[in-house]
Amino acid sequence: MLTLEQIEAAILKLPPDEFQHLRQWFLDLDNRRWDEQLEKDIAKGRLEDLAQEALADLEARHYRTI
């Protein structure tokens, strides 16, 4: 397996079009992982308190419109 230092060095050698492709791939991967973690947190009820607080603020009209 490559070390992080080797990966970084290889990335620096990429031509611009391949770097852009890698960048987009990495952003897509990061977004998928974020979504997966969010779904797990929701399923475990970890966001329930935040949801209840947001609903209470909405009902009490404690919000700003943008």
N, CA, C and O atoms as a Maestro MAE file, in Angstrom:
{
 s_m_m2io_version
 :::
 2.0.0
}

f_m_ct {
 s_m_title
 :::
 protein
 m_atom[264] {
  # First column is atom index #
  i_m_mmod_type
  r_m_x_coord
  r_m_y_coord
  r_m_z_coord
  i_m_residue_number
  s_m_chain_name
  s_m_pdb_residue_name
  s_m_pdb_atom_name
  i_m_atomic_number
  :::
  1 25 0.841 -1.179 0.000 1 A "MET " " N  " 7
  2 3 0.000 0.000 0.000 1 A "MET " " CA " 6
  3 2 0.890 1.248 0.000 1 A "MET " " C  " 6
  4 15 1.958 1.265 0.612 1 A "MET " " O  " 8
  5 25 0.439 2.263 -0.682 2 A "LEU " " N  " 7
  6 3 1.178 3.516 -0.760 2 A "LEU " " CA " 6
  7 2 1.028 4.317 0.530 2 A "LEU " " C  " 6
  8 15 -0.005 4.264 1.197 2 A "LEU " " O  " 8
  9 25 2.073 5.051 0.862 3 A "THR " " N  " 7
  10 3 1.981 5.953 2.008 3 A "THR " " CA " 6
  11 2 1.278 7.237 1.565 3 A "THR " " C  " 6
  12 15 1.157 7.518 0.373 3 A "THR " " O  " 8
  13 25 0.829 7.988 2.527 4 A "LEU " " N  " 7
  14 3 0.186 9.267 2.226 4 A "LEU " " CA " 6
  15 2 1.157 10.180 1.486 4 A "LEU " " C  " 6
  16 15 0.765 10.894 0.562 4 A "LEU " " O  " 8
  17 25 2.396 10.155 1.885 5 A "GLU " " N  " 7
  18 3 3.410 10.982 1.219 5 A "GLU " " CA " 6
  19 2 3.557 10.595 -0.259 5 A "GLU " " C  " 6
  20 15 3.704 11.470 -1.112 5 A "GLU " " O  " 8
  21 25 3.519 9.312 -0.563 6 A "GLN " " N  " 7
  22 3 3.606 8.849 -1.952 6 A "GLN " " CA " 6
  23 2 2.374 9.269 -2.752 6 A "GLN " " C  " 6
  24 15 2.480 9.665 -3.912 6 A "GLN " " O  " 8
  25 25 1.237 9.179 -2.134 7 A "ILE " " N  " 7
  26 3 -0.008 9.582 -2.804 7 A "ILE " " CA " 6
  27 2 0.024 11.071 -3.110 7 A "ILE " " C  " 6
  28 15 -0.314 11.493 -4.216 7 A "ILE " " O  " 8
  29 25 0.431 11.864 -2.127 8 A "GLU " " N  " 7
  30 3 0.533 13.313 -2.334 8 A "GLU " " CA " 6
  31 2 1.479 13.641 -3.481 8 A "GLU " " C  " 6
  32 15 1.170 14.490 -4.317 8 A "GLU " " O  " 8
  33 25 2.628 12.973 -3.527 9 A "ALA " " N  " 7
  34 3 3.605 13.218 -4.591 9 A "ALA " " CA " 6
  35 2 3.025 12.850 -5.954 9 A "ALA " " C  " 6
  36 15 3.249 13.556 -6.938 9 A "ALA " " O  " 8
  37 25 2.285 11.755 -6.011 10 A "ALA " " N  " 7
  38 3 1.678 11.330 -7.275 10 A "ALA " " CA " 6
  39 2 0.616 12.329 -7.725 10 A "ALA " " C  " 6
  40 15 0.500 12.625 -8.915 10 A "ALA " " O  " 8
  41 25 -0.147 12.841 -6.784 11 A "ILE " " N  " 7
  42 3 -1.181 13.825 -7.124 11 A "ILE " " CA " 6
  43 2 -0.554 15.080 -7.713 11 A "ILE " " C  " 6
  44 15 -1.077 15.650 -8.671 11 A "ILE " " O  " 8
  45 25 0.552 15.504 -7.150 12 A "LEU " " N  " 7
  46 3 1.220 16.708 -7.647 12 A "LEU " " CA " 6
  47 2 1.722 16.546 -9.082 12 A "LEU " " C  " 6
  48 15 1.946 17.537 -9.778 12 A "LEU " " O  " 8
  49 25 1.895 15.317 -9.519 13 A "LYS " " N  " 7
  50 3 2.387 15.053 -10.876 13 A "LYS " " CA " 6
  51 2 1.257 14.906 -11.900 13 A "LYS " " C  " 6
  52 15 1.524 14.796 -13.097 13 A "LYS " " O  " 8
  53 25 0.024 14.904 -11.454 14 A "LEU " " N  " 7
  54 3 -1.095 14.698 -12.373 14 A "LEU " " CA " 6
  55 2 -1.252 15.886 -13.323 14 A "LEU " " C  " 6
  56 15 -1.057 17.035 -12.926 14 A "LEU " " O  " 8
  57 25 -1.606 15.603 -14.580 15 A "PRO " " N  " 7
  58 3 -1.953 16.700 -15.485 15 A "PRO " " CA " 6
  59 2 -3.277 17.323 -15.013 15 A "PRO " " C  " 6
  60 15 -4.057 16.678 -14.313 15 A "PRO " " O  " 8
  61 25 -3.520 18.572 -15.400 16 A "PRO " " N  " 7
  62 3 -4.711 19.282 -14.904 16 A "PRO " " CA " 6
  63 2 -6.034 18.530 -15.101 16 A "PRO " " C  " 6
  64 15 -6.871 18.531 -14.199 16 A "PRO " " O  " 8
  65 25 -6.237 17.897 -16.243 17 A "ASP " " N  " 7
  66 3 -7.510 17.212 -16.469 17 A "ASP " " CA " 6
  67 2 -7.672 16.005 -15.548 17 A "ASP " " C  " 6
  68 15 -8.773 15.736 -15.069 17 A "ASP " " O  " 8
  69 25 -6.592 15.283 -15.298 18 A "GLU " " N  " 7
  70 3 -6.669 14.137 -14.388 18 A "GLU " " CA " 6
  71 2 -6.824 14.604 -12.937 18 A "GLU " " C  " 6
  72 15 -7.524 13.976 -12.143 18 A "GLU " " O  " 8
  73 25 -6.165 15.711 -12.609 19 A "PHE " " N  " 7
  74 3 -6.333 16.269 -11.268 19 A "PHE " " CA " 6
  75 2 -7.791 16.670 -11.046 19 A "PHE " " C  " 6
  76 15 -8.354 16.407 -9.983 19 A "PHE " " O  " 8
  77 25 -8.400 17.304 -12.046 20 A "GLN " " N  " 7
  78 3 -9.803 17.712 -11.923 20 A "GLN " " CA " 6
  79 2 -10.705 16.493 -11.760 20 A "GLN " " C  " 6
  80 15 -11.651 16.521 -10.972 20 A "GLN " " O  " 8
  81 25 -10.421 15.437 -12.491 21 A "HIS " " N  " 7
  82 3 -11.205 14.204 -12.377 21 A "HIS " " CA " 6
  83 2 -11.057 13.621 -10.961 21 A "HIS " " C  " 6
  84 15 -12.046 13.222 -10.346 21 A "HIS " " O  " 8
  85 25 -9.835 13.575 -10.456 22 A "LEU " " N  " 7
  86 3 -9.590 13.072 -9.102 22 A "LEU " " CA " 6
  87 2 -10.299 13.937 -8.071 22 A "LEU " " C  " 6
  88 15 -10.909 13.426 -7.132 22 A "LEU " " O  " 8
  89 25 -10.216 15.239 -8.251 23 A "ARG " " N  " 7
  90 3 -10.854 16.172 -7.326 23 A "ARG " " CA " 6
  91 2 -12.359 15.932 -7.274 23 A "ARG " " C  " 6
  92 15 -12.943 15.878 -6.192 23 A "ARG " " O  " 8
  93 25 -12.988 15.788 -8.437 24 A "GLN " " N  " 7
  94 3 -14.429 15.548 -8.466 24 A "GLN " " CA " 6
  95 2 -14.777 14.211 -7.842 24 A "GLN " " C  " 6
  96 15 -15.766 14.104 -7.117 24 A "GLN " " O  " 8
  97 25 -13.974 13.189 -8.117 25 A "TRP " " N  " 7
  98 3 -14.195 11.864 -7.525 25 A "TRP " " CA " 6
  99 2 -14.126 11.945 -6.007 25 A "TRP " " C  " 6
  100 15 -14.958 11.375 -5.301 25 A "TRP " " O  " 8
  101 25 -13.110 12.668 -5.514 26 A "PHE " " N  " 7
  102 3 -12.935 12.781 -4.077 26 A "PHE " " CA " 6
  103 2 -14.104 13.530 -3.436 26 A "PHE " " C  " 6
  104 15 -14.592 13.130 -2.379 26 A "PHE " " O  " 8
  105 25 -14.551 14.611 -4.069 27 A "LEU " " N  " 7
  106 3 -15.702 15.358 -3.538 27 A "LEU " " CA " 6
  107 2 -16.959 14.486 -3.515 27 A "LEU " " C  " 6
  108 15 -17.725 14.522 -2.552 27 A "LEU " " O  " 8
  109 25 -17.169 13.706 -4.573 28 A "ASP " " N  " 7
  110 3 -18.327 12.809 -4.623 28 A "ASP " " CA " 6
  111 2 -18.253 11.762 -3.517 28 A "ASP " " C  " 6
  112 15 -19.251 11.467 -2.859 28 A "ASP " " O  " 8
  113 25 -17.058 11.202 -3.319 29 A "LEU " " N  " 7
  114 3 -16.859 10.212 -2.258 29 A "LEU " " CA " 6
  115 2 -17.132 10.832 -0.896 29 A "LEU " " C  " 6
  116 15 -17.819 10.234 -0.069 29 A "LEU " " O  " 8
  117 25 -16.605 12.012 -0.659 30 A "ASP " " N  " 7
  118 3 -16.808 12.693 0.611 30 A "ASP " " CA " 6
  119 2 -18.291 12.953 0.853 30 A "ASP " " C  " 6
  120 15 -18.782 12.754 1.964 30 A "ASP " " O  " 8
  121 25 -19.003 13.394 -0.172 31 A "ASN " " N  " 7
  122 3 -20.447 13.632 -0.040 31 A "ASN " " CA " 6
  123 2 -21.209 12.353 0.258 31 A "ASN " " C  " 6
  124 15 -22.116 12.354 1.090 31 A "ASN " " O  " 8
  125 25 -20.851 11.254 -0.414 32 A "ARG " " N  " 7
  126 3 -21.524 9.974 -0.139 32 A "ARG " " CA " 6
  127 2 -21.287 9.531 1.299 32 A "ARG " " C  " 6
  128 15 -22.211 9.067 1.968 32 A "ARG " " O  " 8
  129 25 -20.057 9.672 1.776 33 A "ARG " " N  " 7
  130 3 -19.757 9.276 3.154 33 A "ARG " " CA " 6
  131 2 -20.499 10.156 4.156 33 A "ARG " " C  " 6
  132 15 -20.977 9.668 5.179 33 A "ARG " " O  " 8
  133 25 -20.594 11.451 3.863 34 A "TRP " " N  " 7
  134 3 -21.339 12.369 4.728 34 A "TRP " " CA " 6
  135 2 -22.800 11.938 4.794 34 A "TRP " " C  " 6
  136 15 -23.386 11.871 5.875 34 A "TRP " " O  " 8
  137 25 -23.390 11.644 3.626 35 A "ASP " " N  " 7
  138 3 -24.788 11.214 3.573 35 A "ASP " " CA " 6
  139 2 -24.995 9.919 4.354 35 A "ASP " " C  " 6
  140 15 -25.971 9.782 5.091 35 A "ASP " " O  " 8
  141 25 -24.072 8.969 4.190 36 A "GLU " " N  " 7
  142 3 -24.184 7.699 4.912 36 A "GLU " " CA " 6
  143 2 -24.124 7.916 6.416 36 A "GLU " " C  " 6
  144 15 -24.899 7.320 7.164 36 A "GLU " " O  " 8
  145 25 -23.202 8.770 6.864 37 A "GLN " " N  " 7
  146 3 -23.096 9.036 8.297 37 A "GLN " " CA " 6
  147 2 -24.340 9.742 8.814 37 A "GLN " " C  " 6
  148 15 -24.824 9.427 9.902 37 A "GLN " " O  " 8
  149 25 -24.854 10.679 8.058 38 A "LEU " " N  " 7
  150 3 -26.069 11.384 8.456 38 A "LEU " " CA " 6
  151 2 -27.239 10.408 8.585 38 A "LEU " " C  " 6
  152 15 -28.005 10.485 9.546 38 A "LEU " " O  " 8
  153 25 -27.380 9.498 7.633 39 A "GLU " " N  " 7
  154 3 -28.451 8.501 7.692 39 A "GLU " " CA " 6
  155 2 -28.302 7.604 8.916 39 A "GLU " " C  " 6
  156 15 -29.296 7.270 9.560 39 A "GLU " " O  " 8
  157 25 -27.075 7.211 9.244 40 A "LYS " " N  " 7
  158 3 -26.842 6.392 10.443 40 A "LYS " " CA " 6
  159 2 -27.211 7.168 11.702 40 A "LYS " " C  " 6
  160 15 -27.845 6.629 12.609 40 A "LYS " " O  " 8
  161 25 -26.808 8.445 11.751 41 A "ASP " " N  " 7
  162 3 -27.118 9.262 12.923 41 A "ASP " " CA " 6
  163 2 -28.621 9.452 13.082 41 A "ASP " " C  " 6
  164 15 -29.140 9.414 14.198 41 A "ASP " " O  " 8
  165 25 -29.315 9.656 11.974 42 A "ILE " " N  " 7
  166 3 -30.772 9.794 12.027 42 A "ILE " " CA " 6
  167 2 -31.410 8.506 12.517 42 A "ILE " " C  " 6
  168 15 -32.294 8.536 13.374 42 A "ILE " " O  " 8
  169 25 -30.968 7.372 11.978 43 A "ALA " " N  " 7
  170 3 -31.529 6.075 12.367 43 A "ALA " " CA " 6
  171 2 -31.304 5.781 13.850 43 A "ALA " " C  " 6
  172 15 -32.124 5.114 14.481 43 A "ALA " " O  " 8
  173 25 -30.202 6.274 14.405 44 A "LYS " " N  " 7
  174 3 -29.900 6.046 15.822 44 A "LYS " " CA " 6
  175 2 -30.512 7.110 16.723 44 A "LYS " " C  " 6
  176 15 -30.334 7.073 17.941 44 A "LYS " " O  " 8
  177 25 -31.238 8.067 16.123 45 A "GLY " " N  " 7
  178 3 -31.909 9.087 16.906 45 A "GLY " " CA " 6
  179 2 -31.003 10.194 17.406 45 A "GLY " " C  " 6
  180 15 -31.397 10.974 18.273 45 A "GLY " " O  " 8
  181 25 -29.798 10.274 16.872 46 A "ARG " " N  " 7
  182 3 -28.835 11.262 17.358 46 A "ARG " " CA " 6
  183 2 -29.209 12.700 17.008 46 A "ARG " " C  " 6
  184 15 -28.692 13.637 17.616 46 A "ARG " " O  " 8
  185 25 -30.090 12.880 16.050 47 A "LEU " " N  " 7
  186 3 -30.472 14.237 15.650 47 A "LEU " " CA " 6
  187 2 -31.847 14.626 16.178 47 A "LEU " " C  " 6
  188 15 -32.356 15.703 15.867 47 A "LEU " " O  " 8
  189 25 -32.434 13.763 16.962 48 A "GLU " " N  " 7
  190 3 -33.790 14.004 17.451 48 A "GLU " " CA " 6
  191 2 -33.882 15.278 18.286 48 A "GLU " " C  " 6
  192 15 -34.823 16.055 18.122 48 A "GLU " " O  " 8
  193 25 -32.914 15.503 19.181 49 A "ASP " " N  " 7
  194 3 -32.946 16.706 20.010 49 A "ASP " " CA " 6
  195 2 -32.861 17.965 19.156 49 A "ASP " " C  " 6
  196 15 -33.563 18.944 19.411 49 A "ASP " " O  " 8
  197 25 -32.001 17.938 18.144 50 A "LEU " " N  " 7
  198 3 -31.877 19.095 17.250 50 A "LEU " " CA " 6
  199 2 -33.168 19.327 16.472 50 A "LEU " " C  " 6
  200 15 -33.589 20.467 16.276 50 A "LEU " " O  " 8
  201 25 -33.783 18.246 16.038 51 A "ALA " " N  " 7
  202 3 -35.034 18.370 15.291 51 A "ALA " " CA " 6
  203 2 -36.129 18.963 16.174 51 A "ALA " " C  " 6
  204 15 -36.876 19.837 15.736 51 A "ALA " " O  " 8
  205 25 -36.223 18.499 17.390 52 A "GLN " " N  " 7
  206 3 -37.235 19.016 18.313 52 A "GLN " " CA " 6
  207 2 -36.990 20.487 18.629 52 A "GLN " " C  " 6
  208 15 -37.931 21.276 18.716 52 A "GLN " " O  " 8
  209 25 -35.716 20.852 18.802 53 A "GLU " " N  " 7
  210 3 -35.375 22.259 19.051 53 A "GLU " " CA " 6
  211 2 -35.752 23.130 17.855 53 A "GLU " " C  " 6
  212 15 -36.285 24.226 18.023 53 A "GLU " " O  " 8
  213 25 -35.477 22.645 16.663 54 A "ALA " " N  " 7
  214 3 -35.819 23.412 15.456 54 A "ALA " " CA " 6
  215 2 -37.324 23.572 15.318 54 A "ALA " " C  " 6
  216 15 -37.806 24.649 14.967 54 A "ALA " " O  " 8
  217 25 -38.065 22.514 15.592 55 A "LEU " " N  " 7
  218 3 -39.529 22.600 15.516 55 A "LEU " " CA " 6
  219 2 -40.087 23.564 16.562 55 A "LEU " " C  " 6
  220 15 -41.029 24.307 16.288 55 A "LEU " " O  " 8
  221 25 -39.505 23.550 17.756 56 A "ALA " " N  " 7
  222 3 -39.951 24.477 18.804 56 A "ALA " " CA " 6
  223 2 -39.654 25.922 18.403 56 A "ALA " " C  " 6
  224 15 -40.482 26.808 18.613 56 A "ALA " " O  " 8
  225 25 -38.473 26.161 17.825 57 A "ASP " " N  " 7
  226 3 -38.141 27.509 17.352 57 A "ASP " " CA " 6
  227 2 -39.083 27.954 16.250 57 A "ASP " " C  " 6
  228 15 -39.500 29.112 16.215 57 A "ASP " " O  " 8
  229 25 -39.419 27.052 15.359 58 A "LEU " " N  " 7
  230 3 -40.349 27.373 14.273 58 A "LEU " " CA " 6
  231 2 -41.721 27.728 14.822 58 A "LEU " " C  " 6
  232 15 -42.336 28.708 14.403 58 A "LEU " " O  " 8
  233 25 -42.189 26.925 15.760 59 A "GLU " " N  " 7
  234 3 -43.513 27.174 16.349 59 A "GLU " " CA " 6
  235 2 -43.523 28.494 17.110 59 A "GLU " " C  " 6
  236 15 -44.527 29.207 17.098 59 A "GLU " " O  " 8
  237 25 -42.411 28.828 17.775 60 A "ALA " " N  " 7
  238 3 -42.321 30.072 18.539 60 A "ALA " " CA " 6
  239 2 -41.922 31.258 17.655 60 A "ALA " " C  " 6
  240 15 -41.750 32.378 18.136 60 A "ALA " " O  " 8
  241 25 -41.781 30.993 16.375 61 A "ARG " " N  " 7
  242 3 -41.387 32.006 15.395 61 A "ARG " " CA " 6
  243 2 -40.016 32.630 15.695 61 A "ARG " " C  " 6
  244 15 -39.796 33.821 15.477 61 A "ARG " " O  " 8
  245 25 -39.113 31.800 16.196 62 A "HIS " " N  " 7
  246 3 -37.744 32.234 16.455 62 A "HIS " " CA " 6
  247 2 -36.862 31.832 15.265 62 A "HIS " " C  " 6
  248 15 -36.066 30.897 15.344 62 A "HIS " " O  " 8
  249 25 -37.026 32.556 14.181 63 A "TYR " " N  " 7
  250 3 -36.238 32.278 12.997 63 A "TYR " " CA " 6
  251 2 -36.154 33.531 12.149 63 A "TYR " " C  " 6
  252 15 -36.899 34.491 12.346 63 A "TYR " " O  " 8
  253 25 -35.231 33.500 11.199 64 A "ARG " " N  " 7
  254 3 -35.080 34.602 10.258 64 A "ARG " " CA " 6
  255 2 -35.285 34.072 8.855 64 A "ARG " " C  " 6
  256 15 -34.930 32.933 8.554 64 A "ARG " " O  " 8
  257 25 -35.853 34.892 8.006 65 A "THR " " N  " 7
  258 3 -35.958 34.517 6.588 65 A "THR " " CA " 6
  259 2 -34.770 35.109 5.849 65 A "THR " " C  " 6
  260 15 -34.248 36.162 6.216 65 A "THR " " O  " 8
  261 25 -34.367 34.430 4.833 66 A "ILE " " N  " 7
  262 3 -33.208 34.889 4.054 66 A "ILE " " CA " 6
  263 2 -33.675 35.442 2.738 66 A "ILE " " C  " 6
  264 15 -32.858 35.883 1.929 66 A "ILE " " O  " 8
  :::
 }
 m_bond[263] {
  # First column is bond index #
  i_m_from
  i_m_to
  i_m_order
  :::
  1 1 2 1
  2 2 3 1
  3 3 4 2
  4 3 5 1
  5 5 6 1
  6 6 7 1
  7 7 8 2
  8 7 9 1
  9 9 10 1
  10 10 11 1
  11 11 12 2
  12 11 13 1
  13 13 14 1
  14 14 15 1
  15 15 16 2
  16 15 17 1
  17 17 18 1
  18 18 19 1
  19 19 20 2
  20 19 21 1
  21 21 22 1
  22 22 23 1
  23 23 24 2
  24 23 25 1
  25 25 26 1
  26 26 27 1
  27 27 28 2
  28 27 29 1
  29 29 30 1
  30 30 31 1
  31 31 32 2
  32 31 33 1
  33 33 34 1
  34 34 35 1
  35 35 36 2
  36 35 37 1
  37 37 38 1
  38 38 39 1
  39 39 40 2
  40 39 41 1
  41 41 42 1
  42 42 43 1
  43 43 44 2
  44 43 45 1
  45 45 46 1
  46 46 47 1
  47 47 48 2
  48 47 49 1
  49 49 50 1
  50 50 51 1
  51 51 52 2
  52 51 53 1
  53 53 54 1
  54 54 55 1
  55 55 56 2
  56 55 57 1
  57 57 58 1
  58 58 59 1
  59 59 60 2
  60 59 61 1
  61 61 62 1
  62 62 63 1
  63 63 64 2
  64 63 65 1
  65 65 66 1
  66 66 67 1
  67 67 68 2
  68 67 69 1
  69 69 70 1
  70 70 71 1
  71 71 72 2
  72 71 73 1
  73 73 74 1
  74 74 75 1
  75 75 76 2
  76 75 77 1
  77 77 78 1
  78 78 79 1
  79 79 80 2
  80 79 81 1
  81 81 82 1
  82 82 83 1
  83 83 84 2
  84 83 85 1
  85 85 86 1
  86 86 87 1
  87 87 88 2
  88 87 89 1
  89 89 90 1
  90 90 91 1
  91 91 92 2
  92 91 93 1
  93 93 94 1
  94 94 95 1
  95 95 96 2
  96 95 97 1
  97 97 98 1
  98 98 99 1
  99 99 100 2
  100 99 101 1
  101 101 102 1
  102 102 103 1
  103 103 104 2
  104 103 105 1
  105 105 106 1
  106 106 107 1
  107 107 108 2
  108 107 109 1
  109 109 110 1
  110 110 111 1
  111 111 112 2
  112 111 113 1
  113 113 114 1
  114 114 115 1
  115 115 116 2
  116 115 117 1
  117 117 118 1
  118 118 119 1
  119 119 120 2
  120 119 121 1
  121 121 122 1
  122 122 123 1
  123 123 124 2
  124 123 125 1
  125 125 126 1
  126 126 127 1
  127 127 128 2
  128 127 129 1
  129 129 130 1
  130 130 131 1
  131 131 132 2
  132 131 133 1
  133 133 134 1
  134 134 135 1
  135 135 136 2
  136 135 137 1
  137 137 138 1
  138 138 139 1
  139 139 140 2
  140 139 141 1
  141 141 142 1
  142 142 143 1
  143 143 144 2
  144 143 145 1
  145 145 146 1
  146 146 147 1
  147 147 148 2
  148 147 149 1
  149 149 150 1
  150 150 151 1
  151 151 152 2
  152 151 153 1
  153 153 154 1
  154 154 155 1
  155 155 156 2
  156 155 157 1
  157 157 158 1
  158 158 159 1
  159 159 160 2
  160 159 161 1
  161 161 162 1
  162 162 163 1
  163 163 164 2
  164 163 165 1
  165 165 166 1
  166 166 167 1
  167 167 168 2
  168 167 169 1
  169 169 170 1
  170 170 171 1
  171 171 172 2
  172 171 173 1
  173 173 174 1
  174 174 175 1
  175 175 176 2
  176 175 177 1
  177 177 178 1
  178 178 179 1
  179 179 180 2
  180 179 181 1
  181 181 182 1
  182 182 183 1
  183 183 184 2
  184 183 185 1
  185 185 186 1
  186 186 187 1
  187 187 188 2
  188 187 189 1
  189 189 190 1
  190 190 191 1
  191 191 192 2
  192 191 193 1
  193 193 194 1
  194 194 195 1
  195 195 196 2
  196 195 197 1
  197 197 198 1
  198 198 199 1
  199 199 200 2
  200 199 201 1
  201 201 202 1
  202 202 203 1
  203 203 204 2
  204 203 205 1
  205 205 206 1
  206 206 207 1
  207 207 208 2
  208 207 209 1
  209 209 210 1
  210 210 211 1
  211 211 212 2
  212 211 213 1
  213 213 214 1
  214 214 215 1
  215 215 216 2
  216 215 217 1
  217 217 218 1
  218 218 219 1
  219 219 220 2
  220 219 221 1
  221 221 222 1
  222 222 223 1
  223 223 224 2
  224 223 225 1
  225 225 226 1
  226 226 227 1
  227 227 228 2
  228 227 229 1
  229 229 230 1
  230 230 231 1
  231 231 232 2
  232 231 233 1
  233 233 234 1
  234 234 235 1
  235 235 236 2
  236 235 237 1
  237 237 238 1
  238 238 239 1
  239 239 240 2
  240 239 241 1
  241 241 242 1
  242 242 243 1
  243 243 244 2
  244 243 245 1
  245 245 246 1
  246 246 247 1
  247 247 248 2
  248 247 249 1
  249 249 250 1
  250 250 251 1
  251 251 252 2
  252 251 253 1
  253 253 254 1
  254 254 255 1
  255 255 256 2
  256 255 257 1
  257 257 258 1
  258 258 259 1
  259 259 260 2
  260 259 261 1
  261 261 262 1
  262 262 263 1
  263 263 264 2
  :::
 }
}
